[in-house]
Amino acid sequence: MASTPIAGTATLGAVPLRQDAQIIGLVSVAHLISHFSQLLLPPLFPWLKEALGASYTELGFLMTVFFGVSCAVQAASGFWVDKYGPRPVLFMGLGLIGVAALGFSLVNSYGGLLVFVVLAGVGNGVFLPVGYTLINKKVSAPPLGSVSSTHGLMGSLGLALAPAVLVPITMASSYRVALQVASAMAFAVLVLLWFKRKELVMPSDPPRQATEFVAKSQNFAFLRIPAVWACFGFFLLFAIVISVIQAFAPEAARHLHGLPVGMAAACLTIYMVCSAGGMVLGGFLASDPARCERVVGIAFACAAALSLVLGLAPLPSLAVPVLFAMMGFAAGTAGPSRDLLVKKTTPDNATGRVYGVVYAGLDIGQATAPLLFGPLMDRGQFVGVFIGLAMVQLLLIGGAFNVRKARRT
């Protein structure tokens, strides 16, 4: 069988549709587990606080550790992917998440949680370099917009699924059982991918004429591309937005607008489900890569306006989940175009490395956001949370056009 063309250079019909669909499906299911793992602990904080005698500050620090470790691993895993291929790195990531979730269910101390948080961070850190390398190398060019839409949609569903699965099981049984179910889900996906491992084999690269010295010198050459760092900054800002939505915005809305606790908790799931819906539309809009920056700009302008309404306007309780839904849909619409910003910046011979560095911005942003917005929550400045959220969303508009400017430079 001939080598699969690299995404972006394939001719129509060069890759069987069935092969495209299998790769997209397998990568997207793994992406769902990656995002699911990011919310293994936060929905369970009330139960963990009581069981372990930990403060919310200590529990929040677990997420800072998780994303800090994930950031470091993500940058390194891009090199691992380019050297060893994505398949073994992907299997390692899924296995570590399964072990970490099982470990969370067994430990009886805060220190024990910290140990397994590190393992979970290592596991989470490999998914984006692995996933985007497989997509760019093994999926044909024509459906790239819909590929990004499907990949992002599954990630959003993973975030929505975590509280929807873990909280009801915890309420019916215990948080330990809920985490054991999460572990079983990760191992189930690992088994699925093992049986489909032949689909995850990378095509052979053409022979290179460069000397060993030149080849080694090119390992870090991509770091001199200005657009790579523009993408890194964009994703750092994007991660701050996601972190604020996940950790603070629903609770801030509850205090501002008198929501019942259950309705406030549902705002995150509503946001993520509607974000997944927005990605479907975003996939069609991203079919023309030339308008990616405009799609991102319009989407986040709408999201920023909705954030300001949530923070500044007097609202009835029932209006708050609706506004979260609208904000999630707007942000989701930008998702596929956001991913194609990186695709247009990435040299073919450094896919894993570029995605590893660029998407490390996601982890840095999510580790940083609690340090910026946590004090606002502690001081009861709930309006400030939404104003700050809107400001970061507006900065994303400039960030998208800055990527285009840096790419042209």
C-alpha positions in Angstrom: 0.0 0.0 0.0 1.3 3.4 -0.9 2.2 5.9 1.8 -0.6 8.2 2.9 -0.1 11.8 1.7 0.5 14.4 4.2 -2.5 16.5 5.0 -2.5 19.7 3.0 -0.8 18.0 0.1 -3.0 15.1 -0.7 -5.1 15.0 -3.8 -8.8 14.3 -3.7 -9.5 10.6 -3.5 -5.9 9.7 -2.7 -6.9 8.4 0.7 -9.8 6.1 1.2 -12.7 7.7 3.0 -13.0 4.8 5.3 -9.4 5.2 6.4 -9.9 8.9 7.0 -13.0 8.2 9.1 -11.2 5.6 11.2 -8.3 7.8 12.0 -10.5 10.8 12.8 -12.7 8.6 15.1 -9.8 7.0 16.9 -8.0 10.2 17.5 -11.2 12.0 18.6 -12.1 9.3 21.1 -8.6 9.6 22.6 -9.1 13.4 22.7 -12.4 12.9 24.6 -10.5 10.9 27.3 -7.8 13.6 27.5 -10.4 16.3 28.3 -12.3 13.9 30.6 -9.1 13.5 32.6 -8.8 17.3 33.1 -12.0 17.2 35.1 -11.6 14.0 37.1 -11.1 15.9 40.4 -12.8 19.3 40.2 -16.4 18.1 40.2 -15.6 15.9 43.2 -14.0 18.7 45.3 -16.8 18.9 47.8 -16.5 15.2 48.6 -12.7 15.2 48.5 -12.6 18.2 50.9 -14.7 16.3 53.5 -13.0 13.0 53.0 -9.4 14.2 53.1 -9.8 17.4 55.2 -8.2 19.5 52.5 -9.0 23.1 51.8 -10.2 24.5 48.5 -6.8 26.2 48.1 -5.1 22.8 48.4 -7.5 21.2 46.1 -7.1 24.0 43.5 -3.3 23.5 43.7 -3.8 20.0 42.5 -5.0 21.4 39.2 -2.0 23.8 39.0 0.3 20.8 39.4 -1.7 18.8 36.8 -1.5 21.5 34.1 2.1 22.4 35.0 3.2 18.8 34.5 1.1 18.5 31.4 2.7 21.6 30.0 6.2 20.3 30.4 5.3 16.9 29.0 3.4 18.4 26.1 6.5 20.3 24.9 8.7 17.2 25.2 6.2 14.8 23.8 6.3 16.6 20.5 9.9 15.4 20.1 8.9 11.9 21.2 6.2 11.8 18.6 8.6 13.0 15.8 11.2 10.4 16.9 9.2 7.3 17.9 5.9 7.9 16.2 2.5 8.8 17.8 1.2 5.3 18.6 3.4 4.3 21.5 3.2 7.8 23.0 -0.6 7.6 22.8 -0.8 4.2 24.5 1.4 5.5 27.3 -0.8 8.5 27.8 -4.0 6.5 28.0 -2.4 4.0 30.4 -1.2 6.6 32.7 -4.6 8.3 32.9 -6.2 5.0 33.7 -3.7 4.3 36.4 -4.0 7.8 37.9 -7.8 7.6 38.0 -7.6 4.2 39.8 -5.0 5.7 42.2 -7.3 8.6 43.0 -9.9 6.2 44.1 -7.6 4.3 46.4 -5.5 6.9 48.3 -6.5 8.3 51.7 -4.3 11.4 51.8 -3.7 14.6 50.1 -0.1 13.6 49.4 -1.4 10.5 47.6 -3.6 12.6 45.4 -0.5 14.7 44.5 1.4 11.7 43.3 -1.3 10.5 41.0 -2.0 14.1 39.8 1.6 14.1 38.4 0.9 10.8 36.6 -2.4 12.2 35.2 -0.6 15.3 34.0 2.0 13.2 32.2 -0.7 11.2 30.5 -2.7 14.3 29.5 0.3 16.0 28.1 0.8 13.7 25.1 -2.6 13.9 23.4 -2.4 17.0 21.3 1.0 16.4 19.7 -0.1 12.8 19.0 -3.6 13.6 17.7 -2.6 16.5 15.4 0.4 14.6 14.1 -1.9 11.7 13.1 -4.5 14.0 11.6 -2.0 16.0 9.6 0.0 13.0 8.4 -2.8 10.5 7.7 -6.0 12.4 6.9 -6.5 13.8 3.4 -6.7 17.5 2.8 -10.3 18.2 1.7 -12.0 17.5 5.1 -9.6 19.3 7.3 -12.2 21.8 8.6 -14.6 19.0 9.5 -11.8 17.0 11.0 -10.9 19.9 13.4 -14.6 20.2 14.1 -15.0 16.5 15.1 -11.7 16.5 17.1 -12.7 19.6 19.0 -16.3 18.5 19.5 -15.1 15.3 21.2 -12.8 17.2 23.5 -15.8 19.4 24.5 -17.9 16.4 25.1 -15.2 15.0 27.3 -15.4 18.1 29.5 -19.2 17.9 29.6 -19.2 14.2 30.3 -16.9 14.3 33.3 -19.3 16.0 35.7 -22.3 14.3 34.1 -20.7 10.9 34.9 -18.8 11.5 38.1 -21.3 13.5 40.1 -24.3 11.2 39.8 -22.2 8.1 40.5 -20.7 9.8 43.6 -24.2 10.8 44.8 -25.5 7.2 44.3 -22.4 5.4 45.7 -19.1 7.2 46.4 -16.4 9.3 44.8 -14.1 6.2 44.8 -16.5 4.2 42.7 -16.9 7.2 40.3 -13.2 7.4 39.8 -12.9 3.6 39.3 -15.5 4.0 36.5 -13.4 6.8 35.0 -10.4 4.5 35.1 -12.3 1.7 33.4 -13.3 4.2 30.6 -9.7 5.1 30.0 -8.5 1.5 29.8 -11.5 0.6 27.6 -10.3 3.2 25.0 -6.8 1.9 25.3 -8.0 -1.6 24.5 -10.0 -0.3 21.5 -6.9 1.5 20.1 -4.8 -1.5 20.7 -7.0 -3.6 18.5 -7.0 -0.8 15.9 -3.2 -0.2 16.3 -2.5 -0.9 12.6 -4.5 2.2 11.7 -2.2 4.3 13.9 1.0 3.4 12.1 2.6 6.4 10.5 3.5 6.5 6.8 7.2 6.3 6.0 8.9 9.6 5.5 10.8 10.1 2.2 14.6 9.6 2.5 16.5 12.7 3.6 19.8 13.9 2.1 20.8 16.1 5.0 23.8 15.2 7.0 23.4 14.1 10.7 24.7 17.5 11.8 22.2 19.4 9.7 19.4 17.1 10.8 20.2 17.7 14.5 20.4 21.4 13.9 16.9 21.4 12.4 15.4 19.9 15.6 14.9 23.3 17.1 14.8 25.4 13.9 11.0 25.7 14.2 11.5 27.8 17.4 12.8 30.6 15.2 9.4 30.9 13.4 7.6 34.0 14.9 4.2 32.6 14.1 4.9 29.6 16.4 5.2 31.9 19.4 2.2 34.0 18.2 0.2 30.7 18.3 1.6 29.9 21.7 0.4 33.3 23.1 -3.0 32.8 21.5 -3.5 29.4 23.1 -2.3 30.7 26.5 -5.1 33.3 26.4 -7.6 30.8 25.2 -6.8 28.5 28.1 -7.3 31.3 30.6 -10.8 31.7 29.2 -11.6 27.9 29.5 -10.2 27.8 33.0 -12.3 30.7 34.2 -15.4 29.1 32.7 -14.7 25.8 34.3 -13.6 26.9 37.7 -15.1 30.3 38.5 -17.8 31.7 36.1 -20.7 29.4 37.2 -20.0 30.1 40.9 -19.7 33.9 40.2 -23.0 33.8 38.3 -24.6 32.1 41.3 -23.6 34.8 43.6 -24.5 37.6 41.2 -27.9 36.3 40.1 -29.1 34.1 42.9 -29.0 30.8 41.1 -29.7 27.5 42.9 -26.6 25.5 43.4 -27.7 22.8 41.0 -28.5 25.3 38.2 -25.1 26.9 38.7 -23.4 23.5 38.4 -25.3 22.8 35.2 -24.0 26.0 33.5 -20.6 24.3 32.8 -22.2 21.3 31.2 -24.5 23.5 29.2 -21.6 25.6 28.0 -19.6 22.6 26.9 -22.4 20.9 25.1 -23.3 24.0 23.2 -19.6 24.6 22.5 -19.6 21.1 20.9 -22.6 22.2 18.8 -20.8 25.4 17.8 -17.9 23.3 16.5 -20.2 21.7 14.0 -20.9 25.1 12.4 -17.3 26.0 12.9 -16.1 23.0 10.9 -18.1 24.3 7.9 -16.8 27.8 8.3 -13.2 26.5 8.5 -13.5 24.9 5.1 -12.0 28.1 3.8 -8.7 28.6 5.8 -8.4 32.1 4.5 -11.2 33.3 6.8 -10.0 31.6 10.0 -8.9 34.8 11.7 -12.3 36.5 10.9 -14.2 33.6 12.3 -12.2 33.6 15.5 -12.6 37.4 15.8 -16.4 37.4 15.4 -16.9 34.4 17.6 -15.0 35.8 20.6 -16.4 39.3 20.1 -19.8 37.7 20.7 -18.5 35.7 23.6 -17.0 38.8 25.2 -20.3 40.7 24.9 -22.2 37.8 26.6 -19.6 37.8 29.4 -20.3 41.5 30.1 -24.0 40.9 30.1 -23.6 38.2 32.7 -21.4 40.4 34.8 -23.1 43.8 34.5 -26.8 43.2 33.8 -29.5 42.3 36.3 -30.7 38.9 35.1 -33.4 36.4 36.1 -32.0 33.1 37.1 -33.3 31.2 34.1 -31.5 33.6 31.7 -28.1 32.7 33.1 -27.9 29.2 31.6 -29.2 30.5 28.3 -26.3 33.1 28.2 -23.8 30.4 29.1 -25.2 28.3 26.2 -24.9 31.2 23.8 -21.3 31.9 25.0 -20.4 28.2 24.6 -21.8 28.1 21.1 -19.8 31.2 20.1 -16.6 29.9 21.5 -17.2 26.5 19.9 -17.7 28.1 16.5 -14.1 29.4 16.7 -12.6 26.0 17.6 -11.9 24.5 14.2 -10.6 27.9 12.8 -8.4 28.2 15.9 -6.8 24.8 15.2 -6.2 25.7 11.6 -4.3 28.7 12.6 -1.6 26.3 13.9 -1.9 24.0 10.9 -1.1 26.9 8.6 2.0 27.7 10.7 3.4 24.2 11.0 6.3 22.9 8.8 5.7 19.3 7.6 8.9 18.0 9.2 8.2 19.4 12.7 4.5 18.6 13.3 4.8 17.0 16.7 7.3 19.6 18.0 5.3 22.6 16.9 2.0 21.3 18.3 3.9 20.3 21.5 5.2 23.8 22.0 2.1 25.7 20.8 -0.4 23.7 22.8 1.8 23.9 25.9 0.3 27.4 26.0 -3.0 25.7 26.9 -1.6 24.1 30.1 0.3 27.3 31.1 -2.9 29.3 30.7 -4.9 26.8 32.8 -2.3 26.7 35.5 -2.1 30.5 35.6 -5.8 31.4 35.5 -6.5 30.4 39.2 -3.7 32.7 40.3 -5.4 35.6 38.5 -9.1 35.0 39.1 -9.0 33.1 42.4 -8.3 36.3 44.4 -11.2 38.0 42.8 -13.5 35.2 43.9 -12.0 35.2 47.4 -12.7 39.0 47.7 -16.3 38.6 46.4 -15.5 40.6 43.2 -17.8 38.5 41.0 -18.4 41.3 38.5 -14.7 41.6 38.1 -14.5 37.9 37.1 -16.8 38.5 34.1 -15.1 41.7 33.2 -11.7 40.0 33.3 -13.1 37.1 31.2 -14.4 39.5 28.6 -11.1 41.3 28.4 -9.2 38.0 27.8 -11.8 37.1 25.1 -11.2 40.4 23.4 -7.4 39.9 23.5 -8.0 36.6 21.6 -9.3 38.6 18.7 -6.0 40.5 18.4 -4.1 37.3 19.0 -5.7 35.6 16.0 -4.8 38.4 13.7 -1.3 38.6 15.2 -0.8 35.0 14.2 -1.6 35.9 10.6 0.7 38.9 10.7 3.6 36.8 12.2 3.0 34.1 9.6 3.4 36.6 6.8 6.5 38.0 8.4 
